[in-house]
Amino acid sequence: MPALVDCHCHMTAEDFDADIAEVIEKAKKAGLVALVSVAEHHGEFARILELSERFPGFVLPCLGVHPVQGSPCQPRSATLEDLMSAEPVIEQQCERLMAVGEVGLDFSPRVAKTEQDKQGQREVLSRQVALALRLDLPLNVHSRSAGRPTIQLLKEQGAQNVLLHAFDGRPSVAMEGIQAGYFFSIPPSIVRSEQKEKLVKQLPLEYLVLETDSPALGPVKQTRNEPSNIVVSCEYVARVKGVSVEHVAQVTTANALRLFPKLMRYIKLC
């Protein structure tokens, strides 16, 4: 099978603390040649950069401020204050970064309780879009329960090289992103998601890439997901599209190189 790229995962998650080396080795054996690993807040930045040094040319870092901050028990919307300590590090490390991410909007009722919360998230995203444009970096984007508002804001801000990861909106809304040249990544949870299957059916393969979102969004609910499960995404996309697994691997990896130009430093396609 041609080389595979996991375009969105969380390798700094505590779930991987005990066996990260084994997880990386298993990923390589599954055919992965790169993991694009995202951060959610400033507190993760040092760890993700450390992992990129420990696994050079394989764990490739993104730094950004996620729209959901706080703790799992008490989530809250991101504010500009969350961005204050993050922005200088992103600027300082920009040469090492694949993208600014994970950034975006999350209008889940539990997180965005008020219009003020939503506006705060928009301000944080707008600042990070401007930062990505200034640094000539792609964007690795979250849009849970906020597909259309996210795409609209990105278009208004003139965002370039955008990945909308694990998009949960309608295919018709996703097509607005396709028309703007944005890419969409498909996680292994597609095997248990009618919405994701519809998305893959209707979106052109030329704008799809693969992700795992490890340790979340695995093929089995509430079980730790790993980058090696990228094969599950690849096989399922091939089945839905009615093409070979090799074709999906080849096209999605070529798409990943278009999306993340710095990948060309580490991956050479035949």
LUMKOL-995954 format. One line per 4 residues: number of its first residue (from 1); their letters; for each residue x, y, z of N, C-alpha, C. Coordinates in steps of 0.1 Angstrom, whole numbers, always signed. Layout:
// LUMKOL-995954
NUM> a> X/Y/Z/X/Y/Z/X/Y/Z | ...
// end
This chain:
// LUMKOL-995954
1> mpal> +8/-12/+0/+0/+0/+0/+9/+13/+0 | +5/+23/-7/+12/+36/-7/+13/+42/+7 | +22/+51/+9/+23/+57/+22/+11/+64/+27 | +8/+64/+40/-4/+70/+46/+1/+82/+55
5> vdch> -8/+92/+56/-5/+103/+66/-17/+105/+75 | -15/+105/+88/-26/+109/+97/-25/+124/+99 | -35/+130/+94/-35/+145/+93/-40/+152/+105 | -45/+144/+115/-50/+151/+128/-50/+140/+139
9> chmt> -41/+142/+149/-41/+133/+160/-36/+140/+172 | -37/+134/+184/-33/+141/+197/-23/+132/+204 | -11/+132/+200/-1/+123/+205/+4/+127/+219 | +0/+139/+224/+4/+143/+237/-6/+139/+248
13> aedf> -17/+132/+243/-27/+128/+253/-21/+118/+263 | -26/+119/+275/-22/+110/+286/-23/+96/+283 | -33/+92/+274/-35/+78/+270/-23/+72/+264 | -14/+80/+259/-2/+75/+252/+11/+76/+261
17> dadi> +10/+81/+273/+22/+83/+281/+30/+70/+284 | +22/+59/+286/+29/+47/+290/+36/+39/+279 | +31/+41/+266/+35/+33/+255/+37/+40/+242 | +41/+53/+242/+42/+61/+230/+51/+54/+220
21> aevi> +62/+49/+224/+72/+43/+214/+66/+31/+207 | +58/+23/+214/+52/+11/+208/+41/+16/+199 | +33/+26/+202/+23/+32/+194/+28/+37/+181 | +40/+44/+182/+46/+49/+170/+51/+38/+161
25> ekak> +57/+28/+167/+62/+17/+159/+51/+9/+152 | +40/+8/+159/+28/+1/+153/+23/+9/+141 | +23/+23/+143/+18/+32/+132/+27/+30/+120 | +40/+29/+122/+49/+28/+110/+47/+15/+103
29> kagl> +44/+4/+111/+42/-9/+105/+29/-9/+97 | +19/-1/+101/+6/+0/+94/+7/+8/+81 | +19/+14/+78/+21/+21/+66/+21/+36/+67 | +20/+41/+79/+21/+56/+82/+35/+61/+80
33> valv> +36/+73/+73/+49/+79/+72/+50/+92/+79 | +38/+97/+84/+38/+110/+92/+25/+111/+100 | +27/+116/+112/+15/+120/+121/+15/+135/+123 | +5/+141/+119/+3/+156/+122/-4/+157/+135
37> svae> +4/+160/+145/-2/+160/+159/-5/+175/+163 | -17/+176/+168/-22/+190/+172/-21/+192/+187 | -21/+205/+190/-22/+209/+204/-35/+216/+206 | -40/+217/+219/-52/+223/+222/-51/+236/+231
41> hhge> -39/+237/+237/-37/+248/+246/-22/+250/+249 | -18/+261/+254/-4/+264/+256/+4/+254/+264 | -4/+248/+274/+2/+238/+283/+7/+226/+276 | +3/+223/+264/+7/+211/+256/+19/+214/+247
45> fari> +22/+227/+245/+32/+230/+234/+46/+224/+236 | +51/+225/+248/+64/+219/+251/+65/+204/+248 | +54/+198/+253/+54/+183/+251/+53/+179/+236 | +45/+186/+229/+44/+182/+214/+57/+185/+207
49> lels> +64/+196/+210/+76/+199/+204/+87/+189/+208 | +86/+184/+221/+95/+174/+225/+93/+161/+218 | +80/+157/+215/+77/+145/+208/+82/+146/+193 | +81/+158/+188/+86/+160/+174/+101/+158/+173
53> erfp> +108/+161/+184/+123/+159/+185/+126/+144/+187 | +118/+138/+195/+120/+124/+198/+118/+115/+186 | +108/+119/+178/+104/+111/+166/+105/+120/+154 | +117/+125/+150/+119/+135/+140/+114/+130/+126
57> gfvl> +107/+139/+119/+102/+136/+106/+91/+127/+106 | +86/+123/+118/+74/+114/+118/+63/+120/+126 | +65/+125/+139/+56/+133/+146/+58/+147/+143 | +48/+153/+135/+50/+167/+130/+40/+176/+137
61> pclg> +45/+187/+144/+37/+194/+153/+28/+205/+147 | +17/+207/+153/+8/+219/+151/+6/+225/+165 | +6/+238/+165/+3/+245/+178/-9/+255/+176 | -18/+255/+186/-29/+263/+185/-38/+263/+197
65> vhpv> -48/+271/+198/-57/+272/+209/-71/+267/+205 | -75/+256/+210/-88/+250/+207/-99/+258/+213 | -111/+258/+206/-122/+266/+211/-128/+262/+224 | -125/+249/+228/-130/+244/+241/-118/+244/+251
69> qgsp> -119/+252/+262/-108/+252/+272/-114/+247/+285 | -106/+248/+296/-111/+243/+309/-108/+228/+310 | -117/+221/+318/-115/+207/+320/-126/+199/+314 | -125/+186/+312/-136/+178/+307/-148/+179/+315
73> cqpr> -147/+181/+328/-158/+182/+337/-164/+196/+336 | -156/+206/+334/-161/+220/+333/-155/+227/+321 | -160/+223/+309/-156/+229/+297/-161/+243/+296 | -153/+252/+289/-157/+266/+287/-152/+270/+273
77> satl> -158/+281/+268/-153/+286/+255/-140/+293/+257 | -132/+292/+247/-119/+299/+247/-121/+314/+246 | -111/+322/+252/-111/+336/+252/-98/+341/+247 | -97/+354/+244/-84/+360/+239/-73/+358/+250
81> edlm> -77/+357/+262/-67/+356/+273/-60/+342/+271 | -67/+332/+267/-61/+319/+264/-50/+320/+253 | -52/+329/+245/-43/+331/+233/-30/+338/+236 | -30/+346/+247/-19/+355/+250/-6/+348/+251
85> saep> -6/+337/+259/+7/+330/+261/+10/+321/+249 | +0/+318/+241/+2/+308/+230/+8/+315/+218 | +3/+327/+214/+7/+333/+202/+23/+335/+200 | +30/+340/+211/+44/+342/+209/+52/+329/+206
89> vieq> +47/+318/+212/+54/+305/+210/+51/+300/+195 | +39/+302/+191/+36/+298/+177/+45/+306/+167 | +46/+319/+170/+55/+327/+161/+69/+322/+162 | +74/+320/+174/+88/+316/+176/+91/+302/+169
93> qcer> +81/+293/+170/+83/+279/+165/+78/+277/+150 | +74/+288/+144/+67/+286/+131/+74/+278/+121 | +87/+278/+120/+94/+270/+110/+93/+255/+112 | +90/+251/+125/+89/+237/+128/+75/+232/+126
97> lmav> +65/+241/+124/+51/+237/+125/+45/+233/+111 | +37/+223/+111/+29/+219/+99/+18/+229/+97 | +12/+233/+108/+0/+242/+108/-3/+248/+121 | -12/+258/+121/-17/+263/+133/-30/+254/+137
101> gevg> -29/+248/+148/-41/+240/+152/-38/+232/+165 | -48/+229/+171/-62/+227/+166/-70/+240/+170 | -76/+246/+160/-83/+259/+162/-97/+256/+157 | -106/+266/+159/-120/+265/+153/-131/+271/+162
105> ldfs> -143/+265/+160/-155/+269/+167/-161/+256/+172 | -167/+257/+184/-175/+246/+190/-187/+252/+197 | -198/+250/+190/-211/+256/+195/-220/+246/+202 | -213/+235/+207/-221/+225/+215/-227/+233/+227
109> prva> -240/+230/+230/-247/+237/+241/-239/+237/+254 | -232/+226/+257/-225/+225/+270/-213/+235/+270 | -208/+239/+259/-196/+247/+258/-200/+262/+256 | -207/+264/+245/-211/+277/+241/-226/+280/+246
113> kteq> -226/+284/+259/-239/+286/+265/-246/+299/+261 | -238/+309/+257/-244/+322/+254/-238/+327/+241 | -245/+337/+236/-239/+344/+224/-226/+350/+226 | -224/+354/+239/-210/+360/+242/-199/+349/+241
117> dkqg> -203/+337/+246/-193/+326/+244/-190/+324/+229 | -200/+324/+221/-197/+322/+207/-189/+333/+201 | -192/+345/+205/-184/+356/+200/-170/+356/+204 | -168/+351/+217/-154/+350/+222/-146/+340/+213
121> qrev> -153/+328/+210/-146/+318/+202/-143/+324/+188 | -152/+332/+182/-150/+338/+169/-137/+347/+169 | -136/+354/+180/-125/+363/+181/-112/+356/+182 | -112/+345/+190/-100/+336/+191/-96/+330/+177
125> lsrq> -106/+325/+170/-104/+319/+157/-98/+329/+147 | -105/+341/+147/-101/+351/+138/-86/+355/+140 | -82/+356/+152/-68/+360/+155/-59/+349/+150 | -63/+337/+152/-54/+326/+147/-54/+324/+132
129> vala> -65/+327/+126/-65/+327/+111/-55/+338/+106 | -56/+350/+112/-47/+361/+108/-32/+357/+111 | -30/+350/+122/-16/+345/+125/-11/+335/+115 | -20/+326/+111/-16/+316/+101/-13/+322/+88
133> lrld> -21/+332/+84/-18/+339/+71/-5/+346/+72 | -2/+353/+83/+10/+360/+85/+22/+351/+84 | +21/+339/+90/+32/+330/+91/+32/+320/+79 | +23/+321/+70/+22/+313/+59/+20/+298/+63
137> lpln> +11/+295/+72/+9/+282/+77/-6/+278/+75 | -8/+265/+72/-22/+260/+71/-29/+260/+84 | -42/+257/+84/-50/+257/+96/-56/+243/+98 | -55/+237/+110/-61/+224/+113/-73/+227/+122
141> vhsr> -85/+225/+117/-97/+232/+122/-108/+222/+128 | -113/+226/+139/-124/+219/+147/-137/+227/+144 | -148/+220/+142/-160/+228/+139/-173/+221/+144 | -172/+215/+156/-183/+207/+161/-195/+216/+164
145> sagr> -207/+212/+158/-219/+219/+159/-218/+233/+154 | -208/+236/+145/-206/+249/+140/-200/+249/+126 | -205/+239/+118/-199/+238/+105/-200/+250/+96 | -212/+255/+95/-214/+267/+86/-208/+279/+91
149> ptiq> -210/+283/+104/-203/+295/+110/-188/+294/+108 | -182/+282/+110/-168/+281/+109/-163/+283/+94 | -170/+277/+85/-166/+279/+71/-168/+294/+67 | -179/+300/+71/-181/+314/+68/-170/+323/+73
153> llke> -166/+321/+85/-156/+329/+91/-142/+327/+84 | -139/+315/+81/-127/+312/+74/-126/+318/+60 | -138/+318/+53/-139/+324/+40/-137/+340/+41 | -144/+345/+51/-144/+360/+53/-130/+365/+56
157> qgaq> -122/+356/+63/-109/+360/+68/-98/+357/+57 | -103/+350/+46/-93/+347/+35/-84/+336/+39 | -88/+326/+47/-80/+315/+52/-75/+307/+40 | -63/+302/+40/-57/+293/+30/-53/+280/+36
161> nvll> -53/+270/+28/-48/+256/+32/-55/+252/+45 | -68/+250/+44/-76/+247/+56/-80/+232/+56 | -78/+226/+68/-83/+212/+70/-95/+213/+80 | -106/+208/+76/-118/+207/+86/-118/+193/+90
165> hafd> -114/+190/+103/-113/+177/+107/-126/+171/+113 | -129/+158/+110/-140/+152/+116/-153/+160/+115 | -155/+166/+104/-167/+175/+101/-180/+168/+104 | -188/+174/+113/-201/+168/+117/-213/+174/+111
169> grps> -211/+183/+101/-222/+190/+94/-228/+182/+82 | -237/+188/+75/-243/+182/+63/-234/+183/+52 | -235/+173/+42/-226/+174/+30/-228/+187/+23 | -240/+192/+22/-243/+205/+15/-235/+217/+21
173> vame> -233/+216/+34/-225/+227/+41/-210/+224/+38 | -206/+212/+39/-192/+208/+35/-189/+213/+21 | -198/+212/+12/-195/+216/-2/-192/+231/-3 | -197/+239/+7/-193/+253/+7/-178/+254/+10
177> giqa> -173/+245/+18/-159/+245/+21/-151/+240/+9 | -156/+229/+3/-149/+224/-9/-148/+235/-20 | -158/+243/-22/-158/+254/-31/-147/+264/-28 | -144/+265/-15/-134/+275/-11/-120/+268/-11
181> gyff> -119/+255/-15/-107/+248/-16/-102/+241/-3 | -111/+240/+6/-108/+234/+19/-108/+218/+18 | -100/+212/+27/-99/+197/+28/-107/+192/+40 | -111/+180/+39/-119/+173/+50/-112/+160/+53
185> sipp> -110/+158/+66/-103/+145/+70/-113/+136/+77 | -111/+123/+74/-121/+112/+77/-114/+103/+88 | -121/+102/+100/-115/+94/+111/-121/+79/+110 | -115/+70/+118/-119/+56/+118/-134/+55/+123
189> sivr> -139/+64/+130/-153/+64/+135/-163/+64/+124 | -158/+66/+112/-168/+65/+100/-175/+52/+100 | -169/+41/+105/-175/+28/+105/-188/+27/+113 | -189/+37/+122/-201/+37/+130/-209/+51/+129
193> seqk> -207/+58/+118/-213/+71/+116/-219/+72/+102 | -232/+72/+102/-240/+74/+90/-237/+88/+84 | -235/+98/+92/-232/+111/+87/-219/+112/+80 | -209/+106/+86/-195/+106/+79/-196/+98/+66
197> eklv> -204/+87/+66/-205/+79/+53/-211/+88/+42 | -222/+95/+46/-228/+104/+36/-218/+115/+31 | -210/+120/+40/-200/+130/+37/-190/+124/+26 | -185/+112/+29/-176/+106/+20/-182/+104/+6
201> kqlp> -195/+99/+6/-202/+97/-7/-202/+109/-15 | -205/+120/-9/-208/+132/-17/-196/+142/-20 | -186/+141/-11/-174/+150/-13/-164/+143/-23 | -158/+151/-32/-148/+145/-41/-136/+140/-34
205> leyl> -131/+129/-38/-119/+123/-32/-107/+133/-32 | -106/+141/-42/-95/+151/-43/-95/+161/-32 | -105/+161/-23/-105/+170/-12/-106/+163/+1 | -103/+150/+1/-104/+142/+13/-90/+138/+17
209> vlet> -87/+138/+31/-75/+132/+36/-79/+123/+48 | -70/+116/+54/-73/+107/+64/-68/+112/+78 | -75/+109/+88/-71/+112/+102/-75/+101/+111 | -70/+101/+124/-75/+93/+134/-81/+100/+146
213> dspa> -76/+113/+148/-80/+120/+160/-77/+112/+173 | -67/+103/+172/-63/+95/+183/-60/+105/+195 | -64/+101/+207/-70/+88/+211/-85/+87/+210 | -92/+97/+204/-106/+97/+202/-110/+91/+188
217> lgpv> -123/+90/+186/-129/+87/+173/-124/+74/+166 | -122/+64/+175/-118/+51/+169/-129/+43/+164 | -126/+32/+157/-137/+24/+152/-146/+18/+162 | -141/+16/+174/-149/+10/+185/-151/+22/+196
221> kqtr> -163/+24/+199/-166/+35/+208/-160/+33/+222 | -155/+43/+228/-149/+43/+242/-138/+34/+243 | -130/+32/+233/-118/+24/+233/-107/+33/+227 | -95/+32/+233/-84/+41/+228/-82/+39/+213
225> neps> -82/+50/+206/-79/+50/+192/-64/+52/+190 | -58/+46/+179/-44/+48/+177/-42/+52/+162 | -30/+58/+159/-28/+61/+145/-28/+50/+135 | -24/+38/+140/-25/+26/+131/-38/+23/+126
229> nivv> -49/+28/+132/-63/+26/+127/-66/+35/+115 | -56/+43/+110/-58/+50/+98/-62/+41/+87 | -57/+28/+87/-60/+18/+77/-75/+16/+77 | -82/+17/+88/-97/+15/+89/-103/+26/+81
233> scey> -99/+39/+83/-104/+50/+75/-102/+48/+60 | -90/+44/+56/-86/+42/+42/-95/+31/+36 | -97/+20/+43/-104/+9/+37/-119/+13/+36 | -124/+20/+45/-139/+24/+45/-141/+34/+34
237> varv> -133/+44/+33/-134/+54/+22/-134/+47/+9 | -125/+37/+7/-124/+30/-6/-137/+22/-9 | -143/+16/+2/-155/+9/+0/-167/+18/-4 | -168/+29/+3/-179/+39/+0/-177/+45/-14
241> kgvs> -165/+48/-18/-162/+54/-31/-162/+44/-42 | -161/+31/-39/-160/+20/-49/-147/+20/-57 | -136/+23/-50/-123/+23/-56/-114/+15/-47 | -101/+13/-52/-92/+4/-44/-86/+12/-32
245> vehv> -82/+4/-22/-76/+10/-11/-63/+17/-15 | -56/+11/-24/-43/+17/-29/-46/+31/-35 | -57/+32/-43/-60/+45/-49/-63/+55/-38 | -71/+52/-28/-74/+61/-17/-62/+65/-10
249> aqvt> -53/+56/-7/-40/+59/+0/-32/+69/-9 | -31/+66/-22/-23/+74/-30/-29/+89/-31 | -42/+90/-33/-48/+103/-35/-48/+111/-22 | -52/+104/-11/-52/+112/+2/-39/+116/+6
253> tana> -28/+109/+3/-15/+113/+7/-10/+124/-2 | -13/+124/-15/-11/+135/-24/-18/+148/-19 | -31/+146/-15/-38/+157/-9/-32/+163/+3 | -27/+154/+12/-20/+159/+24/-8/+167/+21
257> lrlf> -1/+164/+10/+11/+172/+6/+6/+185/+1 | -5/+186/-6/-11/+199/-11/-15/+207/+1 | -21/+201/+11/-26/+208/+23/-15/+213/+32 | -5/+204/+34/+6/+207/+43/+19/+207/+35
261> pklm> +23/+218/+29/+34/+218/+20/+47/+214/+26 | +49/+216/+40/+61/+212/+46/+63/+197/+47 | +52/+190/+45/+53/+175/+45/+63/+171/+34 | +65/+179/+24/+74/+175/+13/+89/+173/+18
265> ryik> +92/+179/+30/+105/+178/+35/+108/+163/+40 | +97/+156/+43/+98/+143/+49/+93/+132/+41 | +84/+135/+31/+78/+124/+23/+81/+127/+8 | +86/+116/+2/+88/+117/-12/+79/+106/-19
269> lc> +70/+111/-28/+61/+102/-35/+68/+97/-47 | +66/+84/-50/+72/+79/-63/+65/+84/-75
// end
